């Protein structure tokens, strides 16, 4: 068994600094981009704001000078949309609109273009909760299209499909964890045809697969259904798993240098805070007795919210649903600090150089110095407090008629009842200017809300 100290030196090759090709970049939420801003405000370092078509919860992806986003539109998601913008100016280059293969409820309680696409030098690959999977050229030409619902069955999730794509040079990977037969699917980038399909535990979830390297080969790691499983990316063969975990519903795993930070939230149907805390853990490749995966440590009190964990500089950073940042020693799991942010992030933090950026859902970004001491560098706003409050009030008023009522005597997802005030806060959580996802390239941070893309750029860039 290899010591964890050696694992920490086995980092994957960094992303080029002018690309952000998928959800959390390459899945690690690390950026080597240069000259990133650490301070901004509505009047400072906001280079442009671009209104987007429809509504989308996916993160932007970037390939050199182009930014790509997805969205849905229509009261029953009759349309799926893909748009490209110029990175330098925010100018809209093209928008493609298609009739969705399957309709669904369009309201703030449901997935609304939540899966983030992936992009490479050849094409853009987009997944929607309607079951539509597309490949486009960078200029917007449709290369191929799949209807995954027709091919592999209806998606049966309380809040729709939220899992983002992952990729290798040959394939894109689709994770469908739901009440029906769940699976991980590898699709050939060139043809759109299935390369392999692996059965998964049958349980609903919004986690996304991640591609990392192990023993010189690409491996897909996916969490959900109480397990973390590693698959051979070329064949789909299961290489190893860790079982008995709780709350693997929304945060995804974060691989870094041979170890994997696992984020876990609450189990609303059968709450067990101690089990959820233990499931926020660190796993490594190459365990005892030949096991491919083994648990190094679990936490005592960390319960993740929506954001996935991030590993940086020998520490793991977790964020709770109430906005507490927990900094843990990567070797031992010892907690170095737990401090509350002004705004709770839904988007996963991004580590860049000596800083970690925590993007609050209400447009307040906290920049921390990476390390074992809570050291805020800046707190940055996209809107003034007054402007944000006015926009939120208007959005709530507009959304009220569209929000479904929860079942009598039950909480969201059919779990135990929750207090009325908490329930109303949960129902309106995705209303207004929610920062869902980000992309980071040289000198530039892109923040995506449901209807807008905002470019923060250092002065002079």
C-alpha positions in Angstrom: 0.0 0.0 0.0 1.4 3.4 -1.0 1.6 6.0 1.8 -0.7 9.0 1.4 2.3 11.4 1.4 3.4 9.8 -1.9 -0.1 10.1 -3.4 -0.1 13.8 -2.8 2.8 14.2 -5.3 0.9 12.4 -8.1 -1.1 15.2 -9.4 -2.7 15.0 -12.9 -1.5 17.3 -15.7 -3.0 20.8 -15.2 -5.7 22.2 -17.6 -4.5 24.6 -20.2 -5.2 28.1 -18.8 -7.4 29.1 -21.7 -9.9 26.2 -21.3 -12.5 25.1 -18.8 -13.9 22.0 -20.5 -16.5 20.7 -18.1 -18.2 20.6 -14.8 -15.6 21.9 -12.2 -13.1 22.2 -15.1 -11.5 18.7 -15.2 -13.6 17.6 -12.2 -11.1 18.7 -9.6 -12.1 22.4 -9.4 -8.5 23.4 -9.8 -7.3 26.2 -12.0 -3.8 27.3 -13.0 -5.2 30.4 -14.7 -3.0 33.5 -14.4 -3.9 37.0 -13.2 -7.3 36.2 -11.7 -9.0 39.0 -9.9 -9.6 38.7 -6.2 -11.8 41.8 -5.8 -14.8 43.1 -7.7 -18.1 44.9 -7.2 -21.0 46.1 -9.4 -18.8 49.0 -10.4 -15.3 47.3 -10.4 -13.8 44.5 -12.5 -17.1 43.4 -14.1 -16.2 43.3 -17.8 -19.6 42.4 -19.2 -23.0 40.9 -18.4 -24.8 38.9 -21.1 -28.5 38.0 -21.0 -28.9 34.3 -21.9 -31.9 32.7 -23.7 -34.3 30.5 -21.7 -33.2 29.3 -18.2 -30.3 27.1 -17.2 -28.6 25.7 -14.1 -25.5 24.3 -15.9 -22.1 25.7 -15.6 -20.5 27.5 -18.6 -17.6 25.7 -20.4 -14.8 27.5 -22.3 -12.7 26.5 -25.2 -10.1 29.2 -25.9 -12.1 32.3 -27.0 -15.6 30.8 -26.8 -18.0 30.2 -24.0 -20.8 27.6 -24.3 -24.0 27.4 -22.2 -27.2 25.3 -22.2 -30.8 26.2 -21.3 -34.4 25.1 -21.6 -37.5 27.1 -22.4 -41.3 26.7 -22.4 -43.8 25.9 -19.6 -43.2 22.2 -20.2 -39.6 22.4 -21.4 -40.7 22.2 -25.0 -37.3 23.6 -26.2 -33.7 22.9 -25.4 -31.2 25.6 -26.2 -27.4 25.8 -26.7 -25.6 29.1 -27.0 -22.0 30.3 -27.8 -20.6 33.7 -26.7 -17.4 35.5 -27.3 -15.2 35.3 -24.2 -13.6 38.8 -24.8 -16.9 40.7 -25.1 -19.9 38.5 -24.1 -21.3 38.9 -27.7 -23.7 36.2 -28.6 -22.2 34.2 -31.5 -24.9 31.7 -32.1 -28.0 30.0 -30.5 -29.4 26.7 -31.4 -32.9 25.7 -30.5 -34.5 22.2 -30.7 -37.7 20.6 -29.8 -37.1 18.5 -26.7 -37.7 14.8 -27.0 -39.7 14.6 -23.8 -41.4 17.3 -21.8 -41.4 17.9 -18.1 -42.3 20.4 -15.3 -40.6 23.7 -15.7 -40.5 25.3 -12.2 -37.9 26.2 -9.6 -38.3 22.8 -7.8 -37.1 20.9 -10.9 -33.9 20.5 -12.9 -33.7 23.2 -15.6 -30.8 22.4 -17.9 -28.8 21.4 -14.9 -26.3 19.0 -16.6 -23.1 20.8 -17.5 -21.8 20.0 -21.0 -18.2 19.1 -21.9 -16.1 20.5 -24.8 -12.9 19.5 -26.5 -10.9 20.6 -29.5 -13.4 18.9 -31.9 -16.9 19.4 -30.5 -19.3 20.4 -27.7 -21.4 17.7 -26.1 -24.6 18.6 -24.3 -27.0 16.6 -22.1 -30.5 17.7 -21.0 -32.9 16.3 -18.4 -35.3 15.7 -21.4 -33.0 12.8 -22.4 -31.5 14.7 -25.3 -27.8 14.2 -25.8 -26.2 16.3 -28.6 -22.8 16.9 -30.2 -22.1 20.2 -32.0 -19.2 21.7 -33.8 -17.7 24.9 -32.2 -19.6 26.8 -34.9 -23.0 25.3 -33.8 -23.4 22.6 -36.5 -25.3 19.6 -35.1 -23.1 16.5 -35.5 -25.4 13.9 -33.9 -28.3 13.5 -31.5 -29.5 10.8 -29.1 -32.7 10.3 -27.2 -31.5 8.4 -24.1 -35.0 8.0 -22.7 -36.1 6.2 -25.8 -32.9 4.1 -25.8 -32.6 3.3 -22.0 -35.8 4.2 -20.3 -37.6 7.1 -18.6 -35.7 9.2 -16.0 -37.5 8.8 -12.6 -36.2 11.4 -10.2 -38.0 13.6 -7.7 -36.4 16.8 -9.2 -35.4 15.6 -12.6 -31.9 14.8 -13.9 -29.0 16.9 -12.7 -25.9 14.9 -13.4 -23.2 16.5 -15.6 -21.1 14.9 -18.3 -17.5 13.8 -17.9 -15.1 12.9 -20.8 -12.0 11.2 -22.1 -10.6 11.9 -25.5 -12.8 9.1 -26.9 -16.0 9.1 -24.8 -18.5 11.1 -22.9 -19.9 9.6 -19.7 -23.6 9.9 -18.6 -24.6 8.9 -15.0 -28.3 8.2 -14.5 -29.1 7.5 -10.8 -32.9 7.3 -10.2 -35.8 5.2 -9.0 -35.6 3.1 -12.2 -32.7 0.9 -13.5 -29.6 3.1 -12.9 -26.5 3.1 -15.1 -23.3 4.7 -16.2 -23.1 5.1 -19.9 -20.1 5.6 -22.2 -20.9 7.2 -25.5 -18.5 7.4 -28.5 -17.8 11.1 -29.2 -17.4 10.5 -33.0 -20.6 8.6 -33.6 -22.9 9.0 -30.6 -23.2 5.3 -30.2 -22.9 3.4 -26.9 -19.5 2.0 -26.1 -20.5 0.4 -22.8 -23.2 0.5 -20.1 -22.6 -0.4 -16.4 -25.5 -1.1 -14.1 -25.5 1.0 -10.9 -27.3 1.0 -7.5 -31.0 2.0 -8.0 -31.3 5.2 -6.1 -32.1 8.8 -7.0 -29.3 11.4 -7.1 -27.7 14.4 -8.8 -24.1 13.5 -8.5 -21.8 13.6 -11.5 -19.1 11.2 -12.7 -15.4 12.3 -12.7 -12.5 11.0 -14.8 -9.1 10.7 -13.1 -6.0 8.6 -13.6 -4.9 5.4 -11.8 -1.9 3.3 -12.7 -1.6 5.4 -15.9 -5.1 4.7 -17.1 -8.3 6.8 -17.1 -10.8 5.8 -14.5 -14.4 7.0 -14.0 -15.4 7.5 -10.4 -19.1 7.9 -9.6 -20.9 8.3 -6.2 -24.5 7.5 -5.4 -26.8 4.9 -4.0 -24.6 4.6 -0.9 -21.4 3.7 -2.9 -18.4 5.2 -4.6 -17.4 3.0 -7.5 -14.4 3.2 -9.9 -14.8 2.0 -13.4 -12.3 1.4 -16.2 -13.0 4.2 -18.6 -12.2 2.1 -21.7 -14.3 -1.0 -20.8 -16.7 -0.1 -18.0 -15.3 -2.9 -15.8 -15.7 -2.2 -12.1 -12.3 -1.8 -10.5 -13.4 -1.3 -6.9 -16.0 0.3 -4.6 -16.6 1.6 -1.1 -20.1 0.9 0.3 -22.2 1.8 3.3 -22.2 5.6 2.7 -25.1 7.9 3.4 -26.4 11.0 1.6 -24.6 10.7 -1.7 -27.2 12.7 -3.5 -25.8 16.0 -4.8 -22.1 16.7 -4.1 -19.8 14.8 -6.4 -16.4 13.3 -5.6 -13.2 15.3 -6.0 -10.1 13.4 -7.1 -6.6 14.7 -6.6 -3.3 12.9 -6.8 -4.6 9.4 -6.1 -7.0 10.3 -3.3 -10.8 11.1 -3.6 -12.7 13.5 -1.3 -16.3 12.4 -1.0 -19.1 14.9 -0.3 -22.3 13.7 1.4 -25.5 15.5 2.4 -28.5 14.5 4.4 -30.7 11.4 3.9 -34.1 13.1 4.1 -36.0 9.8 4.1 -34.1 8.3 7.0 -32.1 11.1 8.7 -28.9 9.9 10.3 -26.5 12.9 10.9 -23.7 10.7 12.3 -23.8 8.4 9.2 -23.8 11.4 6.9 -20.8 13.0 8.7 -18.8 9.7 8.4 -19.7 9.6 4.7 -17.9 12.9 4.1 -14.7 11.1 3.8 -11.4 10.5 2.0 -10.8 7.5 -0.1 -7.6 6.3 -1.8 -6.7 4.0 -4.6 -4.6 1.0 -3.6 -6.0 -0.3 -0.3 -5.2 -3.3 1.9 -5.4 -6.9 0.7 -5.4 -5.8 -3.0 -8.6 -3.7 -2.7 -8.7 -1.0 -5.3 -10.3 1.6 -3.0 -10.3 2.1 0.8 -11.4 4.7 3.2 -8.7 6.8 4.9 -10.9 8.8 7.2 -14.4 10.1 7.8 -15.5 13.2 9.5 -17.4 13.6 12.8 -19.6 16.6 12.0 -19.3 17.7 8.4 -22.4 17.4 6.3 -22.1 18.9 2.8 -24.6 21.1 1.2 -24.8 21.4 -2.6 -21.2 22.2 -3.3 -18.6 19.4 -3.8 -15.5 19.3 -1.7 -12.1 20.6 -3.0 -8.6 19.4 -2.2 -5.8 22.0 -2.2 -2.4 22.3 -0.6 -2.7 19.3 1.7 -6.2 20.2 2.9 -9.8 19.3 2.0 -12.4 22.0 2.1 -16.1 21.2 2.6 -19.1 23.5 2.6 -22.3 22.8 4.5 -25.8 23.9 3.5 -25.7 26.7 6.1 -22.5 28.1 4.6 -19.9 26.8 7.0 -16.5 26.1 5.5 -14.7 23.1 7.1 -11.0 22.9 6.5 -9.6 19.4 7.2 -6.0 18.0 7.2 -5.8 15.7 4.2 -3.7 13.1 5.9 -5.6 12.8 9.1 -9.0 14.3 8.7 -8.4 16.6 11.6 -10.5 19.8 11.4 -8.4 23.0 11.3 -11.3 25.4 11.3 -15.1 25.7 10.7 -16.2 29.2 9.8 -19.3 30.6 8.3 -19.4 32.5 5.0 -21.7 35.4 4.3 -23.4 33.6 1.4 -23.9 29.8 1.0 -22.4 28.4 -2.1 -24.2 26.1 -4.4 -21.5 26.1 -7.0 -18.4 24.2 -6.0 -15.4 26.4 -4.9 -12.4 26.8 -7.2 -8.8 26.6 -6.0 -6.4 28.8 -7.9 -2.8 29.4 -6.7 -2.8 30.6 -3.1 -6.6 31.3 -3.0 -9.9 29.4 -2.9 -13.0 31.1 -4.3 -16.3 30.4 -2.7 -19.2 31.5 -4.9 -22.3 32.2 -2.9 -25.6 31.5 -4.5 -26.8 35.1 -4.0 -23.8 36.6 -5.8 -21.5 37.1 -2.9 -18.1 35.5 -3.5 -15.6 35.0 -0.6 -11.9 34.7 -1.5 -9.9 32.8 1.2 -6.2 32.3 1.5 -5.7 28.5 1.1 -4.3 26.9 4.3 -5.2 25.7 7.8 -6.2 29.2 9.0 -9.4 31.0 8.1 -8.0 34.1 6.3 -10.5 36.0 4.2 -8.9 38.1 1.4 -12.1 39.7 0.0 -15.9 39.5 -0.1 -17.2 40.5 -3.5 -20.7 41.3 -4.7 -22.4 41.1 -8.1 -25.2 43.3 -6.9 -25.6 45.8 -4.1 -27.7 44.5 -1.1 -30.6 46.8 -2.1 -30.5 45.8 -5.7 -30.4 42.1 -4.9 -33.3 42.4 -2.4 -35.5 44.2 -5.0 -34.7 41.6 -7.7 -35.4 38.7 -5.4 -38.7 40.1 -4.2 -39.8 40.5 -7.9 -38.6 37.0 -8.8 -40.5 35.4 -5.8 -43.7 37.2 -6.8 -43.4 35.9 -10.4 -42.5 32.4 -9.3 -45.3 31.9 -6.7 -48.0 30.6 -9.2 -45.6 28.0 -10.7 -44.4 26.4 -7.4 -46.1 23.1 -6.6 -47.4 22.5 -3.1 -45.5 19.8 -1.1 -47.5 16.6 -0.1 -49.4 17.0 3.1 -47.5 15.8 6.2 -44.3 15.3 4.3 -41.1 17.2 3.4 -39.4 17.6 0.1 -38.8 14.2 -1.6 -41.4 12.5 0.6 -39.2 12.8 3.8 -40.2 13.8 7.3 -42.1 17.1 7.7 -40.1 20.2 8.2 -41.1 23.5 9.8 -43.2 25.8 7.6 -40.6 28.6 7.4 -37.9 26.1 6.4 -40.1 24.5 3.8 -40.9 27.9 2.2 -37.2 28.7 2.1 -36.5 25.4 0.4 -39.3 26.0 -2.1 -38.0 29.4 -3.1 -34.3 28.5 -2.9 -33.9 28.4 -6.7 -35.8 31.6 -7.3 -34.1 34.8 -8.4 -30.4 35.5 -9.3 -29.0 32.1 -8.2 -25.3 31.6 -9.1 -25.3 28.0 -10.3 -21.9 27.5 -11.8 -18.6 29.1 -12.8 -15.7 28.8 -15.2 -12.2 30.1 -14.7 -9.6 30.9 -17.4 -6.7 33.4 -17.7 -7.6 36.7 -16.0 -11.3 35.8 -16.1 -14.0 34.3 -13.9 -17.4 33.6 -15.4 -20.5 33.3 -13.1 -23.7 31.8 -14.5 -27.2 32.5 -13.1 -30.4 31.1 -14.6 -30.7 33.9 -17.1 -27.3 35.7 -17.2 -23.6 35.2 -17.7 -21.4 37.6 -15.8 -17.7 38.1 -16.7 -15.4 39.3 -13.9 -12.0 40.3 -15.2 -8.9 41.9 -13.7 -8.3 45.5 -14.7 -6.2 45.8 -17.9 -7.0 42.3 -19.1 
